[in-house]
């Protein structure tokens, strides 16, 4: 519950940014604004300043800017409906535009604090293939992934984004021994516990180096491994990543006895045997070590390069969002979408984790809010732009009755979707709480 309460300020900030875009555009176009509200419902606080009443309302899942003349029944002159199309379009697009601009600034703030770049993530060569993963029969270690669904990929971040939806088939194009191939990989949806879901089972290459030998673990008791050891082979199989060790231990049975590990210690190669010890907390057999973090380069940004970084990250995320909203992926995207309850829970967790994680989440949510509001639905900013486009082509507005009918249909559909996602979030939240207790 605490996470939910901590998430409310993030939603409030993003709503404020969105509505401020509409508000400032209306003011710039000299459209009178009656009310500016953060939240819905009967105002908790309100203050009249000039022509506008500023409100803070109890339901934090949105907000609104109420302008004179939005309704054709409003007899007052000089309002929204009396202004030229380009004024009304500017007001409609300003909200999403502010969300996109704010995402750029959030990413820029992250960049000003320094950005870690991991070289192994910019190489799309497959390091490990989980035998239980979806791609085990088609992809092999050493394959270089070139494209997914005909869209080129150049990093593991892009690969993970493209393969994020479960219950879907993907066309994966890769290079194997100078031969370009394309395979269809189906990633099934998790049956019960999504935390155990193996997904595609594809992982990048990363040299596994022992960072710490844990007190009381198998490695300490047997004196076989030391910090700084580089693990090169498991039994007789080359090790390409620490995840390969983790996956092998998940399948380990005590009857197998000691496992053989070849390592490089300074300039010497040696082979040791170690018997994984059962850990009560994780209910798994472990070696009793922690792997060192992969090597990275710390990139320091100036204000200008931070803005460039913000633009690039925002552009990448918009591209990913549009991919998920494409007709091919829309059904699964809706199935795995999060509602306000889940968003507040995730936001609260991000706040407790740290400023960088909070800014990353705010950038992500802000882009989502901007893109979704540009969808051509009657009650969104995109719907207003759609009707204005028709008005520009026809030379006259869409009949009010037609607009109202379309708006009612869209409202009913969105409320149904909103309730479904919210109830699902509540059910998952309750299940998670039960598991944690």
C-alpha positions as CSV (number, residue, x, y, z in Angstrom):
1,X,0.0,0.0,0.0
2,X,2.9,2.4,0.8
3,X,4.2,1.9,-2.8
4,X,0.8,2.9,-4.2
5,X,0.8,6.1,-2.1
6,X,4.3,6.9,-3.1
7,X,3.3,6.5,-6.8
8,X,0.6,9.2,-6.6
9,X,3.1,12.2,-6.9
10,X,4.6,10.8,-10.1
11,X,1.2,10.5,-11.7
12,X,0.4,14.0,-10.5
13,X,3.6,15.5,-12.0
14,X,3.0,13.8,-15.4
15,X,-0.7,14.9,-15.5
16,X,0.4,18.5,-14.5
17,X,3.0,18.5,-17.4
18,X,0.4,17.3,-19.9
19,X,-2.4,19.7,-18.8
20,X,0.1,22.6,-18.6
21,X,0.8,22.1,-22.3
22,X,-2.8,22.5,-23.1
23,X,-3.1,25.5,-20.7
24,X,-0.2,27.4,-22.1
25,X,-1.2,26.8,-25.7
26,X,-4.7,28.1,-24.9
27,X,-3.3,31.2,-23.3
28,X,-0.9,31.8,-26.2
29,X,-3.9,31.6,-28.6
30,X,-5.9,33.9,-26.3
31,X,-8.6,31.2,-25.6
32,X,-10.1,31.9,-22.2
33,X,-9.6,29.1,-19.7
34,X,-12.2,28.6,-17.0
35,X,-10.5,25.8,-15.0
36,X,-7.2,24.0,-14.7
37,X,-7.5,20.8,-12.7
38,X,-5.1,18.1,-11.5
39,X,-7.3,15.1,-10.9
40,X,-11.0,14.4,-11.4
41,X,-13.9,14.8,-9.1
42,X,-15.1,17.5,-6.6
43,X,-12.1,19.8,-5.9
44,X,-10.3,19.4,-2.7
45,X,-8.6,22.7,-3.1
46,X,-9.3,25.6,-5.5
47,X,-8.1,29.1,-6.1
48,X,-9.4,31.7,-8.5
49,X,-6.7,33.7,-10.2
50,X,-7.9,36.0,-13.0
51,X,-10.3,34.2,-15.3
52,X,-9.1,30.7,-14.3
53,X,-9.9,28.6,-11.3
54,X,-7.1,26.3,-10.3
55,X,-8.2,23.0,-8.8
56,X,-6.7,20.0,-7.0
57,X,-9.1,17.1,-7.2
58,X,-9.1,13.7,-5.4
59,X,-9.0,11.2,-8.3
60,X,-5.3,11.3,-9.5
61,X,-5.7,9.4,-12.8
62,X,-5.9,12.5,-15.0
63,X,-6.8,16.2,-15.2
64,X,-8.4,18.7,-17.5
65,X,-8.3,22.2,-18.9
66,X,-11.8,23.6,-19.3
67,X,-11.9,26.3,-21.9
68,X,-14.8,28.7,-22.8
69,X,-16.5,27.6,-26.1
70,X,-15.5,23.9,-26.0
71,X,-19.2,23.0,-26.1
72,X,-21.2,24.3,-29.1
73,X,-24.0,25.1,-26.6
74,X,-21.8,27.7,-24.9
75,X,-23.1,31.1,-26.1
76,X,-20.0,33.1,-25.1
77,X,-17.9,34.4,-28.0
78,X,-14.2,34.1,-28.5
79,X,-14.0,30.7,-27.0
80,X,-12.3,27.5,-28.3
81,X,-14.9,26.8,-31.1
82,X,-14.6,30.3,-32.5
83,X,-10.8,30.1,-33.0
84,X,-9.2,28.9,-36.3
85,X,-8.4,25.3,-36.8
86,X,-4.7,25.8,-36.3
87,X,-5.2,27.4,-32.9
88,X,-7.4,24.4,-31.8
89,X,-4.9,21.9,-33.2
90,X,-2.1,23.7,-31.3
91,X,-4.0,23.4,-28.1
92,X,-4.7,19.7,-28.7
93,X,-1.2,18.7,-29.6
94,X,0.5,20.8,-26.9
95,X,-0.3,18.3,-24.1
96,X,1.4,15.3,-25.7
97,X,4.2,17.5,-27.0
98,X,4.9,18.6,-23.4
99,X,5.0,15.0,-22.4
100,X,7.6,14.2,-25.1
101,X,9.6,17.3,-24.2
102,X,9.6,16.4,-20.5
103,X,10.8,12.9,-21.3
104,X,13.8,14.4,-23.2
105,X,14.5,16.5,-20.1
106,X,14.2,13.6,-17.7
107,X,16.7,11.6,-19.8
108,X,19.0,14.6,-20.0
109,X,19.0,14.9,-16.2
110,X,20.0,11.3,-16.0
111,X,22.8,11.9,-18.5
112,X,24.1,14.8,-16.5
113,X,24.7,12.4,-13.7
114,X,26.8,10.1,-15.9
115,X,25.8,7.2,-18.0
116,X,27.2,3.7,-17.9
117,X,27.8,2.1,-21.3
118,X,28.3,-1.7,-21.3
119,X,30.3,-2.7,-24.4
120,X,28.9,-6.3,-24.3
121,X,25.3,-5.0,-24.8
122,X,26.2,-3.2,-28.1
123,X,27.2,-6.6,-29.6
124,X,24.2,-8.5,-30.7
125,X,26.0,-11.9,-30.7
126,X,24.2,-14.5,-28.7
127,X,26.2,-15.6,-25.7
128,X,23.8,-18.1,-24.1
129,X,20.7,-19.9,-25.2
130,X,18.6,-21.3,-22.3
131,X,17.7,-24.9,-23.2
132,X,14.2,-24.2,-21.6
133,X,13.8,-20.9,-23.6
134,X,11.6,-20.4,-26.6
135,X,14.5,-20.0,-29.1
136,X,16.5,-23.0,-28.0
137,X,15.8,-25.1,-31.1
138,X,16.5,-22.2,-33.6
139,X,19.2,-20.0,-32.2
140,X,22.7,-21.0,-31.2
141,X,25.4,-19.3,-29.2
142,X,27.6,-17.3,-31.5
143,X,24.7,-16.3,-33.8
144,X,24.5,-12.5,-34.4
145,X,21.0,-11.2,-34.4
146,X,20.4,-8.7,-37.2
147,X,16.7,-8.0,-37.2
148,X,13.4,-8.8,-35.5
149,X,10.2,-8.7,-37.6
150,X,12.3,-7.0,-40.4
151,X,13.4,-4.2,-38.1
152,X,17.2,-4.0,-37.7
153,X,18.5,-4.2,-34.1
154,X,21.9,-3.0,-33.0
155,X,21.9,-3.7,-29.2
156,X,20.6,-6.1,-26.6
157,X,18.3,-3.3,-25.3
158,X,16.6,-3.3,-28.6
159,X,16.4,-7.1,-28.7
160,X,14.8,-7.2,-25.3
161,X,12.3,-4.5,-26.2
162,X,11.3,-6.3,-29.4
163,X,10.9,-9.7,-27.7
164,X,9.0,-8.3,-24.6
165,X,5.6,-9.6,-25.4
166,X,4.7,-13.2,-24.6
167,X,2.3,-15.4,-26.5
168,X,3.7,-14.1,-29.8
169,X,5.7,-15.3,-32.8
170,X,8.7,-13.3,-34.0
171,X,10.7,-13.4,-37.2
172,X,14.3,-13.3,-36.0
173,X,17.0,-12.7,-38.7
174,X,20.5,-13.7,-37.7
175,X,24.0,-14.4,-39.0
176,X,25.6,-17.8,-38.5
177,X,28.9,-18.6,-40.1
178,X,28.5,-15.9,-42.8
179,X,25.1,-17.3,-43.6
180,X,22.0,-15.1,-43.0
181,X,19.0,-17.0,-41.8
182,X,15.5,-16.2,-40.6
183,X,13.6,-18.3,-38.0
184,X,10.2,-18.0,-36.5
185,X,10.3,-18.1,-32.7
186,X,7.2,-18.4,-30.6
187,X,7.5,-17.2,-27.1
188,X,4.6,-18.7,-25.0
189,X,2.8,-16.9,-22.3
190,X,3.6,-17.9,-18.7
191,X,1.2,-20.5,-17.4
192,X,1.3,-19.6,-13.7
193,X,4.3,-17.9,-12.2
194,X,5.6,-15.2,-14.5
195,X,8.7,-14.8,-12.4
196,X,9.9,-18.3,-13.5
197,X,9.1,-17.6,-17.2
198,X,12.1,-18.3,-19.4
199,X,11.0,-16.0,-22.3
200,X,13.1,-16.2,-25.4
201,X,16.1,-17.7,-23.5
202,X,18.6,-15.5,-25.4
203,X,21.3,-13.7,-23.5
204,X,24.4,-11.6,-24.5
205,X,28.0,-12.5,-24.1
206,X,29.7,-11.3,-20.9
207,X,32.9,-12.7,-19.5
208,X,32.0,-14.2,-16.0
209,X,34.4,-13.0,-13.4
210,X,34.1,-13.9,-9.7
211,X,33.4,-10.7,-7.7
212,X,33.0,-12.1,-4.2
213,X,33.2,-15.5,-2.5
214,X,30.3,-15.7,-0.1
215,X,30.9,-16.6,3.6
216,X,29.7,-20.1,4.3
217,X,29.1,-21.0,0.6
218,X,30.5,-24.0,-1.3
219,X,33.3,-22.1,-2.9
220,X,34.6,-20.8,0.5
221,X,34.3,-24.2,2.2
222,X,36.1,-26.0,-0.6
223,X,38.6,-23.2,-1.2
224,X,38.3,-23.6,-5.0
225,X,37.3,-20.1,-6.3
226,X,38.8,-16.7,-5.6
227,X,37.7,-13.1,-6.4
228,X,39.1,-12.2,-9.8
229,X,38.9,-15.7,-11.3
230,X,37.5,-15.8,-14.8
231,X,35.4,-18.9,-15.5
232,X,36.1,-20.2,-19.0
233,X,34.5,-23.7,-19.1
234,X,31.7,-25.5,-17.3
235,X,32.6,-29.2,-17.6
236,X,33.9,-29.1,-21.2
237,X,31.5,-26.4,-22.5
238,X,32.9,-22.9,-23.0
239,X,31.3,-20.3,-20.7
240,X,30.1,-17.2,-22.5
241,X,28.2,-15.5,-19.6
242,X,27.5,-15.8,-15.9
243,X,23.8,-16.6,-16.8
244,X,25.1,-19.8,-18.3
245,X,26.3,-20.9,-14.8
246,X,23.0,-19.8,-13.2
247,X,21.0,-21.8,-15.7
248,X,23.1,-24.9,-15.2
249,X,22.7,-24.7,-11.5
250,X,18.9,-24.5,-11.9
251,X,19.0,-27.9,-13.5
252,X,21.6,-29.4,-11.1
253,X,20.7,-32.5,-9.2
254,X,22.6,-33.6,-6.1
255,X,23.2,-37.0,-7.7
256,X,25.5,-35.4,-10.2
257,X,28.1,-34.7,-7.4
258,X,30.9,-32.2,-8.0
259,X,31.0,-30.2,-11.2
260,X,34.2,-29.3,-13.1
261,X,35.0,-25.7,-13.7
262,X,38.0,-24.4,-15.7
263,X,39.1,-21.0,-14.7
264,X,41.8,-18.5,-15.5
265,X,43.6,-17.0,-12.5
266,X,46.0,-14.2,-13.5
267,X,48.1,-15.9,-16.2
268,X,47.4,-19.5,-15.1
269,X,44.6,-21.8,-16.3
270,X,43.4,-24.5,-13.9
271,X,40.5,-26.9,-13.4
272,X,38.7,-27.3,-10.1
273,X,35.8,-29.4,-8.9
274,X,33.1,-28.0,-6.6
275,X,29.9,-29.4,-5.2
276,X,27.1,-26.9,-5.3
277,X,25.5,-26.4,-1.8
278,X,21.7,-26.2,-1.3
279,X,20.5,-22.8,-0.2
280,X,17.4,-22.8,1.9
281,X,16.5,-19.2,1.1
282,X,16.5,-19.6,-2.7
283,X,15.7,-23.3,-2.7
284,X,18.5,-23.9,-5.2
285,X,22.0,-25.3,-5.3
286,X,24.6,-22.6,-5.5
287,X,28.3,-22.2,-5.8
288,X,28.4,-19.5,-3.1
289,X,29.8,-16.7,-5.2
290,X,28.7,-13.4,-6.7
291,X,29.8,-12.4,-10.1
292,X,31.5,-9.1,-10.7
293,X,29.5,-6.5,-12.7
294,X,30.4,-6.5,-16.4
295,X,33.0,-3.9,-17.5
296,X,31.5,-0.5,-18.5
297,X,32.6,2.9,-19.5
298,X,31.3,5.9,-17.6
299,X,30.2,8.6,-20.0
300,X,30.1,12.2,-18.6
301,X,27.8,14.5,-20.5
302,X,27.8,18.3,-21.0
303,X,24.4,20.0,-21.0
304,X,24.3,20.0,-24.8
305,X,25.3,16.3,-25.1
306,X,22.8,15.4,-22.3
307,X,20.0,17.0,-24.4
308,X,21.2,15.0,-27.4
309,X,21.2,11.9,-25.3
310,X,17.7,12.7,-24.1
311,X,16.4,13.2,-27.7
312,X,18.0,9.8,-28.8
313,X,16.6,7.9,-25.9
314,X,13.2,9.4,-26.3
315,X,13.2,8.6,-30.0
316,X,14.2,5.0,-29.4
317,X,11.4,4.7,-26.8
318,X,8.8,6.2,-29.2
319,X,9.9,3.8,-31.9
320,X,9.4,0.9,-29.4
321,X,6.0,2.2,-28.4
322,X,4.8,2.5,-32.0
323,X,6.0,-1.1,-32.6
324,X,3.9,-2.4,-29.7
325,X,0.9,-0.4,-30.9
326,X,1.2,-1.8,-34.5
327,X,-1.7,-4.0,-35.6
328,X,0.5,-7.0,-35.5
329,X,1.3,-6.5,-31.7
330,X,-1.7,-4.5,-30.4
331,X,-3.7,-7.4,-29.0
332,X,-0.8,-8.7,-26.9
333,X,0.2,-5.1,-25.9
334,X,-3.3,-4.6,-24.4
335,X,-3.1,-8.0,-22.6
336,X,0.1,-7.0,-20.9
337,X,-0.7,-3.3,-20.3
338,X,-0.6,-1.9,-16.8
339,X,-3.4,0.2,-15.3
340,X,-3.2,3.0,-12.8
341,X,-2.9,0.7,-9.8
342,X,0.1,-1.1,-11.2
343,X,1.7,2.2,-12.4
344,X,1.4,3.7,-8.9
345,X,2.9,0.5,-7.4
346,X,5.8,0.5,-9.9
347,X,6.3,4.3,-9.4
348,X,6.4,3.9,-5.6
349,X,9.0,1.1,-5.9
350,X,11.1,3.4,-8.3
351,X,11.0,6.2,-5.8
352,X,12.3,4.0,-3.0
353,X,15.1,2.7,-5.4
354,X,16.6,6.0,-6.3
355,X,16.4,9.2,-8.3
356,X,17.8,7.7,-11.5
357,X,15.3,4.9,-11.6
358,X,12.5,7.4,-10.8
359,X,13.5,9.7,-13.7
360,X,13.7,6.7,-16.1
361,X,10.2,5.6,-15.1
362,X,8.9,9.2,-15.4
363,X,10.4,9.5,-18.9
364,X,8.8,6.1,-19.9
365,X,5.4,7.0,-18.5
366,X,5.5,10.5,-20.0
367,X,6.2,9.1,-23.5
368,X,3.4,6.6,-23.0
369,X,1.0,9.3,-21.9
370,X,1.9,11.4,-24.9
371,X,1.6,8.7,-27.5
372,X,-1.6,7.3,-26.1
373,X,-3.2,10.7,-26.1
374,X,-2.3,11.1,-29.8
375,X,-4.3,7.9,-30.7
376,X,-7.3,9.0,-32.9
377,X,-10.0,8.3,-30.4
378,X,-12.8,10.8,-30.0
379,X,-12.0,11.7,-26.3
380,X,-8.3,11.9,-26.7
381,X,-6.1,14.8,-28.1
382,X,-5.6,12.6,-31.2
383,X,-9.4,12.4,-31.6
384,X,-9.6,16.2,-31.6
385,X,-6.9,16.4,-34.2
386,X,-8.7,13.8,-36.3
387,X,-11.9,15.8,-36.3
388,X,-10.0,19.0,-37.0
389,X,-8.3,17.3,-40.0
390,X,-11.8,16.4,-41.4
391,X,-12.9,19.9,-40.8
392,X,-9.9,21.2,-42.7
393,X,-10.6,18.9,-45.7
394,X,-14.4,19.4,-45.7
395,X,-14.3,23.1,-44.9
396,X,-16.8,22.6,-42.0
397,X,-16.9,20.8,-38.7
398,X,-18.1,17.3,-38.2
399,X,-21.7,17.4,-37.1
400,X,-22.0,17.7,-33.3
401,X,-24.3,14.7,-33.0
402,X,-21.8,12.5,-34.9
403,X,-19.0,13.7,-32.7
404,X,-21.1,13.0,-29.5
405,X,-22.0,9.5,-30.7
406,X,-18.4,8.6,-31.5
407,X,-17.3,10.1,-28.2
408,X,-19.9,8.0,-26.3
409,X,-18.8,4.8,-28.0
410,X,-15.1,5.5,-27.4
411,X,-15.8,6.5,-23.8
412,X,-17.6,3.2,-23.2
413,X,-14.8,1.2,-24.7
414,X,-12.1,3.0,-22.8
415,X,-14.0,2.8,-19.5
416,X,-14.5,-1.0,-20.0
417,X,-10.7,-1.4,-20.8
418,X,-9.8,0.8,-17.9
419,X,-11.9,-1.2,-15.4
420,X,-10.6,-4.5,-16.8
421,X,-7.0,-3.5,-16.5
422,X,-7.6,-1.9,-13.0
423,X,-9.3,-5.0,-11.7
424,X,-6.5,-7.2,-13.1
425,X,-3.9,-5.0,-11.4
426,X,-5.7,-5.2,-8.1
427,X,-6.0,-9.0,-8.3
428,X,-2.2,-9.2,-9.1
429,X,-1.4,-6.8,-6.4
430,X,-3.4,-8.8,-3.9
431,X,-1.8,-12.0,-5.0
432,X,1.7,-10.5,-4.7
433,X,0.9,-9.3,-1.2
434,X,-0.3,-12.8,-0.2
435,X,2.9,-14.3,-1.6
436,X,5.1,-11.8,0.3
437,X,3.3,-12.3,3.7
